[in-house]
Amino acid sequence: MTTPLVHLHDASFRYAGAEQSALTGLTLSVASGEIVALAGPPGSGTSTLLLVLGGYAPRLVGGTLTGKRDLNARQPAVVFATPWTQLTGLCHTVEAEVAFGPASYGLPREAIRKNVAHQLNRLGVSHLAARDPATLSGGELQRVIVASALALEPDLLLLDDPAAELDPAGADALYELLREVAAGGAAVVVATPDTERAARVASRIIVLDRGRVAADGPPAGLPT
């Protein structure tokens, strides 16, 4: 049996100063090659669950996590709905922005160059390589942020409403790309209100309601 990349058992999370838990009693696993969509109304906890799955909560955002979390992913990466918040602020070209993460690992320069070119091509933004990220539109920048995440070669890719800044064609292309990422062995977890597109590519949909799992199963027949 394949070891899950991440497993939660009776996990609950509360932000510092909050009166109620954002997540309560969650038990679930995500395995390599899966595409899991997270759905639920605003405030249901989908964004918080992404942070917990990736090990970012409470490590980076504070708060208290109880229960059990086993994170076996070698390299998680996260993409948020607001790309401006994920820029390094240190790079003056798109190419350098996408290369920043791999370069921080001390990888060979030629390997980084090939990786960056590949990711820019996958996202259809190779023509923006020399542009300053600060001059891009929201949709262009979101593609660059996704390329930056993929350049880390994550085995757990977490996305929070990743198509929010994209037009319909761009959103379709992004969700189809998730198939390719999962086929390469990574686990993909995407929190999104766009359950129609998510259902096309997801192997599972987890529906949250006030921080609890309301449903977990194949897209067909699940409430969204």
Summary of the structure (lengths in Angstrom):
residues: 224
radius of gyration: 17.2
end to end distance: 29.5
largest distance: 50.8
contacts: 722
relative contact order: 0.21
helix: 36%
strand: 25%
